[in-house]
Amino acid sequence: MRQIDNNKPLTRNHLKEIIMNAPLCLQCGSEYVYHDGSQWVCPECAHEWQDGEQAEAAEAEAAVCDANGAVLQNGDTVVLIKDLKVKGSSLVIKQGTKVKNIRLQDGDHDIACKIDGTPMNLKSEFVKKA
């Protein structure tokens, strides 16, 4: 982008560098975004954003929230909001079961914990902060 501001001609390498460093669309995830003046534009969903908004969106995604939208942290105590069947066994964890000292992790099941001494992984959408 520096080249445009200084009115110097762009070379093929400069354009390639700009295209390779383009972010994905924050709304639809498209890779076909382009820089238009001071903002990025997605031609597929017409979403427009500034450069700093991508970092803010990444931080918002990183936060793990419970079923009510409260942000969860390591060491929190949560309560199950529905009965959950344990995969591979006939065990059912009942609604209202309190789970202490949770650990957050990356992945589909974003809570690691122990229920009755058995290690379990839970999805945050099935718990609420106690």
Secondary structure, 3 states (H helix, E strand, C coil): CHHHHCCCCCCHHHHHHHHHCCCCCCCCCCCCCEEECCEEECCCCCCEECHHHHHHHHHHHHCCECCCCCECCCCCCEEECCCEECCCCCCEECCCCEECCCEECCCCCCEEEEECCEEEEECHHHEEEC
